[in-house]
Amino acid sequence: MQNDAQEISYILWDSLFTPKKLVDSSGAVVWDAALRPYGGEESILGSAVMNLRMPGQYVDEETGRGSGSSLTHPLYYNYNRDYDPATGRYTQVDPIG
């Protein structure tokens, strides 16, 4: 993973392959996350940006916190649909049926 300064960082995962920390090449923690059971953010510390969450999920900041949005948190993009970590549910039906 590379941050804005184009430095290589390493992802430290938990047993479910959810990223917990991001460390730089010297071993210093540049991103540290405490997540709720359904993937919502409890706290995010550090200067780096890390958009990966639970396996297959990517934080989509455009779906929340933006002007005109009723959401106070972002949704997580999951290929064919969006996941809401506040409710622990997807916002669309499964496209397969």
N, CA, C and O atoms as a GROMACS GRO file, in nm:
protein
  388
    1MET      N    1   0.086  -0.117   0.000
    1MET     CA    2   0.000   0.000   0.000
    1MET      C    3   0.090   0.123   0.000
    1MET      O    4   0.192   0.125   0.069
    2GLN      N    5   0.053   0.225  -0.076
    2GLN     CA    6   0.130   0.348  -0.079
    2GLN      C    7   0.043   0.463  -0.032
    2GLN      O    8  -0.072   0.476  -0.074
    3ASN      N    9   0.100   0.547   0.054
    3ASN     CA   10   0.025   0.664   0.100
    3ASN      C   11   0.052   0.782   0.007
    3ASN      O   12   0.118   0.766  -0.095
    4ASP      N   13   0.003   0.901   0.042
    4ASP     CA   14   0.015   1.018  -0.045
    4ASP      C   15   0.159   1.056  -0.076
    4ASP      O   16   0.187   1.110  -0.184
    5ALA      N   17   0.249   1.029   0.014
    5ALA     CA   18   0.390   1.064  -0.008
    5ALA      C   19   0.462   0.956  -0.090
    5ALA      O   20   0.584   0.962  -0.106
    6GLN      N   21   0.388   0.858  -0.141
    6GLN     CA   22   0.444   0.748  -0.221
    6GLN      C   23   0.544   0.664  -0.142
    6GLN      O   24   0.643   0.617  -0.198
    7GLU      N   25   0.518   0.646  -0.015
    7GLU     CA   26   0.600   0.560   0.068
    7GLU      C   27   0.529   0.426   0.081
    7GLU      O   28   0.406   0.420   0.089
    8ILE      N   29   0.606   0.320   0.085
    8ILE     CA   30   0.547   0.187   0.099
    8ILE      C   31   0.507   0.165   0.244
    8ILE      O   32   0.584   0.192   0.336
    9SER      N   33   0.385   0.116   0.263
    9SER     CA   34   0.334   0.082   0.396
    9SER      C   35   0.287  -0.063   0.393
    9SER      O   36   0.258  -0.118   0.287
   10TYR      N   37   0.280  -0.123   0.510
   10TYR     CA   38   0.242  -0.263   0.521
   10TYR      C   39   0.115  -0.274   0.604
   10TYR      O   40   0.100  -0.208   0.706
   11ILE      N   41   0.024  -0.359   0.557
   11ILE     CA   42  -0.105  -0.377   0.624
   11ILE      C   43  -0.094  -0.491   0.725
   11ILE      O   44  -0.044  -0.598   0.692
   12LEU      N   45  -0.139  -0.466   0.847
   12LEU     CA   46  -0.148  -0.570   0.950
   12LEU      C   47  -0.296  -0.607   0.963
   12LEU      O   48  -0.379  -0.521   0.994
   13TRP      N   49  -0.328  -0.733   0.939
   13TRP     CA   50  -0.466  -0.782   0.936
   13TRP      C   51  -0.499  -0.857   1.064
   13TRP      O   52  -0.410  -0.902   1.135
   14ASP      N   53  -0.629  -0.871   1.092
   14ASP     CA   54  -0.671  -0.960   1.200
   14ASP      C   55  -0.702  -1.097   1.139
   14ASP      O   56  -0.676  -1.119   1.021
   15SER      N   57  -0.757  -1.189   1.218
   15SER     CA   58  -0.783  -1.325   1.170
   15SER      C   59  -0.894  -1.331   1.065
   15SER      O   60  -0.906  -1.432   0.996
   16LEU      N   61  -0.974  -1.226   1.051
   16LEU     CA   62  -1.080  -1.221   0.950
   16LEU      C   63  -1.036  -1.143   0.826
   16LEU      O   64  -1.117  -1.115   0.738
   17PHE      N   65  -0.908  -1.108   0.820
   17PHE     CA   66  -0.849  -1.030   0.710
   17PHE      C   67  -0.909  -0.890   0.700
   17PHE      O   68  -0.928  -0.837   0.591
   18THR      N   69  -0.938  -0.833   0.815
   18THR     CA   70  -0.979  -0.693   0.824
   18THR      C   71  -0.855  -0.613   0.864
   18THR      O   72  -0.790  -0.648   0.962
   19PRO      N   73  -0.821  -0.508   0.789
   19PRO     CA   74  -0.701  -0.432   0.824
   19PRO      C   75  -0.717  -0.363   0.960
   19PRO      O   76  -0.820  -0.302   0.988
   20LYS      N   77  -0.614  -0.373   1.042
   20LYS     CA   78  -0.615  -0.312   1.176
   20LYS      C   79  -0.513  -0.200   1.190
   20LYS      O   80  -0.538  -0.101   1.258
   21LYS      N   81  -0.399  -0.217   1.125
   21LYS     CA   82  -0.293  -0.116   1.132
   21LYS      C   83  -0.222  -0.107   0.998
   21LYS      O   84  -0.222  -0.201   0.918
   22LEU      N   85  -0.163   0.008   0.975
   22LEU     CA   86  -0.079   0.032   0.858
   22LEU      C   87   0.052   0.085   0.914
   22LEU      O   88   0.054   0.184   0.986
   23VAL      N   89   0.163   0.019   0.880
   23VAL     CA   90   0.293   0.061   0.930
   23VAL      C   91   0.384   0.097   0.813
   23VAL      O   92   0.373   0.040   0.705
   24ASP      N   93   0.473   0.193   0.837
   24ASP     CA   94   0.567   0.232   0.731
   24ASP      C   95   0.689   0.141   0.736
   24ASP      O   96   0.696   0.049   0.817
   25SER      N   97   0.785   0.167   0.649
   25SER     CA   98   0.903   0.080   0.638
   25SER      C   99   0.989   0.079   0.763
   25SER      O  100   1.069  -0.012   0.782
   26SER      N  101   0.975   0.181   0.849
   26SER     CA  102   1.052   0.183   0.974
   26SER      C  103   0.976   0.114   1.088
   26SER      O  104   1.030   0.099   1.198
   27GLY      N  105   0.852   0.072   1.062
   27GLY     CA  106   0.772   0.004   1.164
   27GLY      C  107   0.682   0.096   1.242
   27GLY      O  108   0.612   0.051   1.333
   28ALA      N  109   0.681   0.225   1.209
   28ALA     CA  110   0.594   0.321   1.279
   28ALA      C  111   0.451   0.307   1.228
   28ALA      O  112   0.428   0.295   1.108
   29VAL      N  113   0.356   0.310   1.320
   29VAL     CA  114   0.215   0.298   1.284
   29VAL      C  115   0.169   0.431   1.224
   29VAL      O  116   0.180   0.536   1.287
   30VAL      N  117   0.117   0.426   1.100
   30VAL     CA  118   0.069   0.547   1.032
   30VAL      C  119  -0.083   0.548   1.018
   30VAL      O  120  -0.141   0.649   0.976
   31TRP      N  121  -0.149   0.437   1.053
   31TRP     CA  122  -0.295   0.427   1.052
   31TRP      C  123  -0.333   0.316   1.149
   31TRP      O  124  -0.275   0.208   1.145
   32ASP      N  125  -0.430   0.343   1.235
   32ASP     CA  126  -0.471   0.246   1.336
   32ASP      C  127  -0.623   0.253   1.349
   32ASP      O  128  -0.678   0.361   1.370
   33ALA      N  129  -0.690   0.139   1.335
   33ALA     CA  130  -0.836   0.139   1.336
   33ALA      C  131  -0.892   0.050   1.446
   33ALA      O  132  -0.841  -0.058   1.474
   34ALA      N  133  -0.997   0.100   1.509
   34ALA     CA  134  -1.079   0.020   1.600
   34ALA      C  135  -1.217   0.018   1.535
   34ALA      O  136  -1.282   0.122   1.522
   35LEU      N  137  -1.261  -0.100   1.494
   35LEU     CA  138  -1.388  -0.113   1.422
   35LEU      C  139  -1.493  -0.181   1.508
   35LEU      O  140  -1.461  -0.264   1.594
   36ARG      N  141  -1.617  -0.146   1.486
   36ARG     CA  142  -1.731  -0.207   1.554
   36ARG      C  143  -1.759  -0.345   1.493
   36ARG      O  144  -1.704  -0.376   1.387
   37PRO      N  145  -1.843  -0.427   1.557
   37PRO     CA  146  -1.868  -0.563   1.507
   37PRO      C  147  -1.912  -0.573   1.361
   37PRO      O  148  -1.873  -0.667   1.293
   38TYR      N  149  -1.992  -0.479   1.311
   38TYR     CA  150  -2.037  -0.486   1.172
   38TYR      C  151  -1.951  -0.402   1.079
   38TYR      O  152  -1.990  -0.376   0.965
   39GLY      N  153  -1.836  -0.359   1.125
   39GLY     CA  154  -1.740  -0.289   1.041
   39GLY      C  155  -1.741  -0.138   1.051
   39GLY      O  156  -1.657  -0.073   0.989
   40GLY      N  157  -1.832  -0.081   1.127
   40GLY     CA  158  -1.834   0.064   1.144
   40GLY      C  159  -1.711   0.113   1.218
   40GLY      O  160  -1.647   0.037   1.291
   41GLU      N  161  -1.678   0.238   1.200
   41GLU     CA  162  -1.558   0.294   1.260
   41GLU      C  163  -1.582   0.336   1.404
   41GLU      O  164  -1.668   0.420   1.431
   42GLU      N  165  -1.507   0.279   1.496
   42GLU     CA  166  -1.507   0.323   1.636
   42GLU      C  167  -1.410   0.440   1.648
   42GLU      O  168  -1.444   0.546   1.701
   43SER      N  169  -1.289   0.418   1.598
   43SER     CA  170  -1.190   0.526   1.593
   43SER      C  171  -1.087   0.493   1.486
   43SER      O  172  -1.051   0.377   1.467
   44ILE      N  173  -1.041   0.596   1.418
   44ILE     CA  174  -0.936   0.584   1.318
   44ILE      C  175  -0.830   0.687   1.354
   44ILE      O  176  -0.858   0.806   1.361
   45LEU      N  177  -0.707   0.640   1.376
   45LEU     CA  178  -0.597   0.729   1.413
   45LEU      C  179  -0.488   0.721   1.307
   45LEU      O  180  -0.468   0.615   1.247
   46GLY      N  181  -0.418   0.828   1.286
   46GLY     CA  182  -0.304   0.829   1.196
   46GLY      C  183  -0.321   0.923   1.079
   46GLY      O  184  -0.430   0.975   1.053
   47SER      N  185  -0.210   0.946   1.010
   47SER     CA  186  -0.208   1.042   0.900
   47SER      C  187  -0.235   0.978   0.765
   47SER      O  188  -0.267   1.049   0.670
   48ALA      N  189  -0.223   0.848   0.754
   48ALA     CA  190  -0.242   0.780   0.626
   48ALA      C  191  -0.391   0.756   0.599
   48ALA      O  192  -0.473   0.757   0.691
   49VAL      N  193  -0.423   0.735   0.473
   49VAL     CA  194  -0.560   0.702   0.432
   49VAL      C  195  -0.563   0.554   0.396
   49VAL      O  196  -0.481   0.507   0.318
   50MET      N  197  -0.658   0.481   0.454
   50MET     CA  198  -0.674   0.338   0.426
   50MET      C  199  -0.821   0.314   0.398
   50MET      O  200  -0.903   0.325   0.489
   51ASN      N  201  -0.856   0.281   0.275
   51ASN     CA  202  -0.996   0.265   0.238
   51ASN      C  203  -1.047   0.122   0.241
   51ASN      O  204  -1.164   0.098   0.214
   52LEU      N  205  -0.961   0.025   0.273
   52LEU     CA  206  -1.007  -0.113   0.284
   52LEU      C  207  -1.068  -0.136   0.421
   52LEU      O  208  -1.022  -0.080   0.520
   53ARG      N  209  -1.174  -0.217   0.426
   53ARG     CA  210  -1.235  -0.254   0.554
   53ARG      C  211  -1.248  -0.405   0.558
   53ARG      O  212  -1.149  -0.474   0.532
   54MET      N  213  -1.363  -0.459   0.591
   54MET     CA  214  -1.378  -0.604   0.596
   54MET      C  215  -1.353  -0.660   0.456
   54MET      O  216  -1.361  -0.586   0.358
   55PRO      N  217  -1.322  -0.791   0.443
   55PRO     CA  218  -1.287  -0.846   0.312
   55PRO      C  219  -1.387  -0.810   0.202
   55PRO      O  220  -1.508  -0.827   0.218
   56GLY      N  221  -1.334  -0.759   0.092
   56GLY     CA  222  -1.416  -0.722  -0.022
   56GLY      C  223  -1.481  -0.586  -0.012
   56GLY      O  224  -1.556  -0.548  -0.102
   57GLN      N  225  -1.454  -0.511   0.094
   57GLN     CA  226  -1.519  -0.382   0.113
   57GLN      C  227  -1.420  -0.267   0.098
   57GLN      O  228  -1.306  -0.273   0.144
   58TYR      N  229  -1.468  -0.162   0.033
   58TYR     CA  230  -1.389  -0.041   0.009
   58TYR      C  231  -1.472   0.078   0.054
   58TYR      O  232  -1.587   0.092   0.013
   59VAL      N  233  -1.415   0.164   0.138
   59VAL     CA  234  -1.487   0.280   0.189
   59VAL      C  235  -1.514   0.376   0.074
   59VAL      O  236  -1.422   0.417   0.003
   60ASP      N  237  -1.640   0.412   0.056
   60ASP     CA  238  -1.680   0.505  -0.049
   60ASP      C  239  -1.723   0.635   0.016
   60ASP      O  240  -1.841   0.652   0.049
   61GLU      N  241  -1.629   0.727   0.036
   61GLU     CA  242  -1.657   0.854   0.104
   61GLU      C  243  -1.764   0.937   0.034
   61GLU      O  244  -1.829   1.019   0.098
   62GLU      N  245  -1.783   0.917  -0.096
   62GLU     CA  246  -1.882   0.996  -0.170
   62GLU      C  247  -2.025   0.964  -0.128
   62GLU      O  248  -2.115   1.044  -0.153
   63THR      N  249  -2.048   0.850  -0.065
   63THR     CA  250  -2.184   0.812  -0.026
   63THR      C  251  -2.224   0.867   0.110
   63THR      O  252  -2.339   0.852   0.150
   64GLY      N  253  -2.134   0.927   0.180
   64GLY     CA  254  -2.165   0.982   0.312
   64GLY      C  255  -2.077   1.100   0.343
   64GLY      O  256  -1.977   1.124   0.276
   65ARG      N  257  -2.114   1.175   0.444
   65ARG     CA  258  -2.039   1.292   0.489
   65ARG      C  259  -2.034   1.403   0.386
   65ARG      O  260  -1.975   1.508   0.413
   66GLY      N  261  -2.091   1.383   0.270
   66GLY     CA  262  -2.086   1.484   0.166
   66GLY      C  263  -2.203   1.580   0.175
   66GLY      O  264  -2.299   1.555   0.248
   67SER      N  265  -2.196   1.688   0.102
   67SER     CA  266  -2.306   1.785   0.103
   67SER      C  267  -2.428   1.723   0.038
   67SER      O  268  -2.418   1.658  -0.065
   68GLY      N  269  -2.543   1.744   0.098
   68GLY     CA  270  -2.667   1.692   0.044
   68GLY      C  271  -2.696   1.548   0.082
   68GLY      O  272  -2.800   1.495   0.044
   69SER      N  273  -2.607   1.484   0.156
   69SER     CA  274  -2.628   1.346   0.196
   69SER      C  275  -2.690   1.341   0.335
   69SER      O  276  -2.653   1.420   0.422
   70SER      N  277  -2.783   1.248   0.355
   70SER     CA  278  -2.844   1.232   0.487
   70SER      C  279  -2.761   1.140   0.575
   70SER      O  280  -2.788   1.130   0.695
   71LEU      N  281  -2.661   1.074   0.519
   71LEU     CA  282  -2.577   0.984   0.597
   71LEU      C  283  -2.470   1.061   0.671
   71LEU      O  284  -2.419   1.162   0.622
   72THR      N  285  -2.436   1.013   0.789
   72THR     CA  286  -2.327   1.074   0.865
   72THR      C  287  -2.202   0.987   0.859
   72THR      O  288  -2.101   1.018   0.923
   73HIS      N  289  -2.209   0.880   0.784
   73HIS     CA  290  -2.096   0.788   0.769
   73HIS      C  291  -2.095   0.738   0.625
   73HIS      O  292  -2.199   0.738   0.559
   74PRO      N  293  -1.980   0.695   0.575
   74PRO     CA  294  -1.975   0.645   0.437
   74PRO      C  295  -2.027   0.502   0.428
   74PRO      O  296  -2.026   0.427   0.526
   75LEU      N  297  -2.073   0.465   0.310
   75LEU     CA  298  -2.108   0.326   0.282
   75LEU      C  299  -1.981   0.255   0.234
   75LEU      O  300  -1.885   0.320   0.194
   76TYR      N  301  -1.983   0.122   0.240
   76TYR     CA  302  -1.869   0.044   0.193
   76TYR      C  303  -1.909  -0.023   0.062
   76TYR      O  304  -2.009  -0.095   0.056
   77TYR      N  305  -1.832   0.000  -0.041
   77TYR     CA  306  -1.858  -0.056  -0.173
   77TYR      C  307  -1.820  -0.204  -0.172
   77TYR      O  308  -1.709  -0.239  -0.130
   78ASN      N  309  -1.909  -0.290  -0.218
   78ASN     CA  310  -1.889  -0.434  -0.221
   78ASN      C  311  -1.916  -0.488  -0.361
   78ASN      O  312  -2.005  -0.572  -0.378
   79TYR      N  313  -1.843  -0.445  -0.460
   79TYR     CA  314  -1.857  -0.486  -0.599
   79TYR      C  315  -1.993  -0.449  -0.658
   79TYR      O  316  -2.002  -0.351  -0.731
   80ASN      N  317  -2.099  -0.525  -0.629
   80ASN     CA  318  -2.229  -0.502  -0.692
   80ASN      C  319  -2.329  -0.425  -0.607
   80ASN      O  320  -2.437  -0.392  -0.655
   81ARG      N  321  -2.295  -0.395  -0.484
   81ARG     CA  322  -2.388  -0.323  -0.397
   81ARG      C  323  -2.311  -0.258  -0.282
   81ARG      O  324  -2.193  -0.286  -0.261
   82ASP      N  325  -2.380  -0.172  -0.210
   82ASP     CA  326  -2.319  -0.098  -0.099
   82ASP      C  327  -2.363  -0.156   0.035
   82ASP      O  328  -2.477  -0.199   0.052
   83TYR      N  329  -2.270  -0.154   0.130
   83TYR     CA  330  -2.294  -0.206   0.265
   83TYR      C  331  -2.295  -0.088   0.362
   83TYR      O  332  -2.209  -0.001   0.356
   84ASP      N  333  -2.393  -0.086   0.451
   84ASP     CA  334  -2.404   0.019   0.553
   84ASP      C  335  -2.355  -0.038   0.686
   84ASP      O  336  -2.426  -0.118   0.747
   85PRO      N  337  -2.235   0.001   0.732
   85PRO     CA  338  -2.181  -0.056   0.856
   85PRO      C  339  -2.258  -0.014   0.980
   85PRO      O  340  -2.248  -0.080   1.084
   86ALA      N  341  -2.336   0.093   0.973
   86ALA     CA  342  -2.414   0.136   1.090
   86ALA      C  343  -2.529   0.041   1.118
   86ALA      O  344  -2.566   0.020   1.234
   87THR      N  345  -2.586  -0.017   1.013
   87THR     CA  346  -2.699  -0.110   1.031
   87THR      C  347  -2.657  -0.255   1.013
   87THR      O  348  -2.732  -0.345   1.052
   88GLY      N  349  -2.540  -0.279   0.955
   88GLY     CA  350  -2.496  -0.415   0.928
   88GLY      C  351  -2.572  -0.478   0.813
   88GLY      O  352  -2.585  -0.600   0.807
   89ARG      N  353  -2.622  -0.395   0.721
   89ARG     CA  354  -2.702  -0.445   0.609
   89ARG      C  355  -2.657  -0.381   0.478
   89ARG      O  356  -2.596  -0.274   0.476
   90TYR      N  357  -2.690  -0.450   0.370
   90TYR     CA  358  -2.668  -0.394   0.238
   90TYR      C  359  -2.782  -0.300   0.203
   90TYR      O  360  -2.894  -0.317   0.252
   91THR      N  361  -2.754  -0.201   0.120
   91THR     CA  362  -2.856  -0.102   0.084
   91THR      C  363  -2.936  -0.144  -0.039
   91THR      O  364  -3.036  -0.081  -0.072
   92GLN      N  365  -2.893  -0.250  -0.108
   92GLN     CA  366  -2.966  -0.303  -0.223
   92GLN      C  367  -2.986  -0.453  -0.204
   92GLN      O  368  -2.919  -0.516  -0.122
   93VAL      N  369  -3.079  -0.508  -0.280
   93VAL     CA  370  -3.099  -0.653  -0.277
   93VAL      C  371  -2.982  -0.720  -0.349
   93VAL      O  372  -2.912  -0.656  -0.427
   94ASP      N  373  -2.963  -0.847  -0.321
   94ASP     CA  374  -2.858  -0.923  -0.387
   94ASP      C  375  -2.889  -0.932  -0.536
   94ASP      O  376  -2.998  -0.975  -0.573
   95PRO      N  377  -2.796  -0.891  -0.624
   95PRO     CA  378  -2.826  -0.891  -0.768
   95PRO      C  379  -2.846  -1.031  -0.825
   95PRO      O  380  -2.905  -1.045  -0.933
   96ILE      N  381  -2.801  -1.133  -0.757
   96ILE     CA  382  -2.820  -1.270  -0.805
   96ILE      C  383  -2.961  -1.320  -0.772
   96ILE      O  384  -3.013  -1.409  -0.839
   97GLY      N  385  -3.021  -1.262  -0.669
   97GLY     CA  386  -3.157  -1.301  -0.636
   97GLY      C  387  -3.173  -1.337  -0.499
   97GLY      O  388  -3.283  -1.372  -0.456
   0.00000   0.00000   0.00000
